[in-house]
Amino acid sequence: MNTWVIIPAKNEAHNIKIVVDSLMGKVDKVVVVDDGSSDDTSKLATLAGAIVLRHLVNRGYGAALVTGSDYAVSCGADVVIHFDADGQFEANDISRLVGALQLGVPSVALGSRFLGKVIDMPKLRYLTLKLAIIFTWIFSGIKLTDAHNGFRAFTSSAWQKFNFRQDLMAFSSEVIDEIKRCNVPWVEVPVTVRYTESSLKGSKQGKWPAAKIVRDLFFGRFVR
């Protein structure tokens, strides 16, 4: 299967080369979507061997993933994988997600840190994510063990069914909504998520990550 990884990145010069290097040899192509960075994110990603797409202005996490995923599918990708630039995910877990899709039944593989391994998660983040699971179950009818995980994989046929409108972090909630709306078969896969000082301060997490997860769950559900 022709497998492409999409990495949304804004001002991730301190992490991006390490992350891209970790993926090389494990997938066919790595695409970094530079979402309006003011540092050397694009340059370092290119030097590491990634294909780099650029948003001239910051459009948001969801918009970057749509840009990269649409590009990958248009270039013939069979599987599109979403992967963060902040170093929280393990590249070795990609084989688990791709392997789940090769079973022929699920079209989407959703990473779950609570089925896998969580390292050094702040207590407030843990509580917020557990509440997000309940919120998602109530409003989507889909019962997950991890409702706000950015590590996920799609077959190209599944990706092309979806209609995303959320450009920001609410995209994560919208993914679940679209799976439900399109009746796409899915599976959760154990993954490792590692919290570090660098990742917690990254642009994707922001200053108040727990509050932003709550905000994005609300907007993802009620503002579309």
N, C-alpha and C positions, 0 to 999 in steps of 0.2 A: 504494500500500500504506500502510495506517495504521500508522505507525512510532512506537514509544514507546521512550524511553531510561530505563533504571533505574540510579540512582546510589546505592549504599550509602554512608552517611556517618556517621562518629562524630567529633565535635569537629573539623569541617573548616571552621569559620567563616572561616579565613584564605584558603581556596581556593574555597569552594562557589559564590560569586556569579560569579567569573570563569569557572568551569567551566560553570555553567548558561547564562550569557550566550553562551558560545561555541557552545552547542547550539541556541539559539533560531533558528528559521527553517530549520534543517536537518532537523528531525523534527517530528512532529505534537504530541507531548506529552513533557515531561520529568518524571519522578517521582523525587524524592529520598526515600529511606527513612532517616530520622534514627534511628540505632540507639543510643539512650540517651545522646545528647550532653548535656553540661553547659554548652555555650557557645551562641552564637547561630546555630548551623547552620540550624535550622528557620526562624527569622525571616528570615535573609538569603536562603535558598533560595526562600521564598515571595515576597519582594520582587523577586527576579529572574524570577519567573513560573513557577516549578516547582509541581507538585502535591507536597505534603509528607505523607508517612505517618510515623507515629512509633511506635517501640518504647519503652515506658516504661523498660525496662531493656535493657542491652546484651545482645543475643542472638547477635551474630556476623555476619560477612561473608556467609556462605551464607544464613542465615536472612533477612537484609535483602533479598537478591536474590530469594529465593522470595516474600517478602511483596510486593515491588514488581512482580515479573513476573506473579504470580497476579492481582494487582489490574488490571494492564494488559490481560491476556487477558480478564478478566471484563468489562472496559469496551469490548471490541471491537478491541483491537490485532491487527493482522495480523503484525507483526514486533516482537519484543522485543529490545532491545540492552542489554547490560551495559557500563557505563562507570564508570571510577573517579573518585573525588572529589578525588584528589591532584594532578591536572593533568598526569599522565604521558602521557595519550592525546591525539590530535589529532582534533578534531571533524570535520575535512574527510575523515577516513578512513571515516566512517560510510557515505558513498555507495558505497564499495567493498564493504562487507559487505552492504548492502542490494541492491546490484547483483548480487552473486553469488547471492543467494536468488531474485532475479527471473528467473534463468535457468531455473528450474522443476525442476532436478534436486536440488541440495543443499537440505536443510531446516535445516542449521546452518552458519554461517560463523564460523570460528575465526580471530581475529587472530594474525598471526605477526610478531614483531619481527625474526626472523632471515631472513624473506623480504623484509622491508621495511627499516626503518632504526632503529638503536639509537644513542642519543645519551648519552654520559657514563655508561655502565653501569659500576658497580664490578666489579673483576676477580673477586671472590669470588662475586658474583651471577651473572656470566657462567658461571663453572664450575658452579655449583649448577644453573642452568637447563639446561645441556647434559647434566648427569647425570640431571636429571629427564626429559629426552627419552628416554634409554636405559631408565630405570626404567619409564616409561609404555609403551614399546614391548614390553618383556619381559612385563609383567603384564596389559596390555590387548589386545595384538596390534595396536594402532593406532600407526602410525609418523607422528609429527608432527615439524615443525621447531621448534615452540615449545609445550611441554606445560603451561605454567603462566601463560597469558596471560588476564587478566580482561576483555579486549575481545572480545566475541563477540555473535553475533546468532542468533536462533531464529525460525522461523515459529511461529505460535500452535499449529498442529497438532502440531508436533514437541514444543514445550514441554509440552503436556498429556499426552504419553506418559511423561514422566519421573517418577521417584519419588525425590526427594532426601531424605536423612537427615542429612547433615552440615551443621551450622549454622555452623561456623567456616571457616577458610581451606582445609580439606580438601575443601570444596565444589568447588574448581577441579579436583581429581583426579576427584571423583565425576561431574562433567560428562562426562568422557571415558568413564568406566565406563558411564554411562547411554546415551551414544551407541552404544556397543558392544552393550549389552544389548538395546536397542530396535531395533538395526539401522537407525539413522537415517542417511541420506546426508549427508555433510559435506564441507566444503572449507576449505582454509586461504587466508587473504587477507593480503597484505602490509600492515602498518601501521607507524606510527612510535611508538616509546616513548622518551620523554625523561626522563632522571633528573635531578632537581634536588635541592638541599639540602633544600628544603621537602618534596618528595615522599618523600625517603628517611627523613625524620624523622616522616612522617605516621603516624596510628594504624593504618592498614592494614599498613604495612611493619613497624612495631614495632622493637624495639631490636636484635634478632638475626634479620634477615630471611632470611638463607641457611639458618640452622638451622631456622627455622620452616617453610620450604619443604620441607625434608627430613622434618620431623615430620609435616607435613600430607600429604605423599605417602604416608607409612607408614599414618597413620590412615585416609586416604581409601581405601586398598587393603584393609587388614586389619581395621579396626574400623568396621563398618557396622551 
